[in-house]
Amino acid sequence: MDAFETTIKGSKHQTILDSALENDVDAPYSCQGGACATCIGRLISGNTKMQQNHILTDEEIDDGLVLTCQALPLSNSIYIDYDDV
């Protein structure tokens, strides 16, 4: 997203991608099913849990990659970097 940075409010019952789109953030996505990898971001801070994952390896997840279309926030504050993937 070319160094674009914003703060949004979301719900712990809504994916990071859905929260971003609801707040008019032009986040990358395609299938919204956890299979295409278009929505991958790097979790810089906070915790998430992915509902589904058909593409990321355990090592990639350990390195902080998340599918934002599947990631629910577990922390009050989440920082995702779409450029560092």
Secondary structure by P-SEA (a helix, b strand, c coil): cccccbbbbbbccccaaaaaaaacccccccccccccccccccccbbbbbbcccccccaaaaaacccccccccccccbbbbbcccc
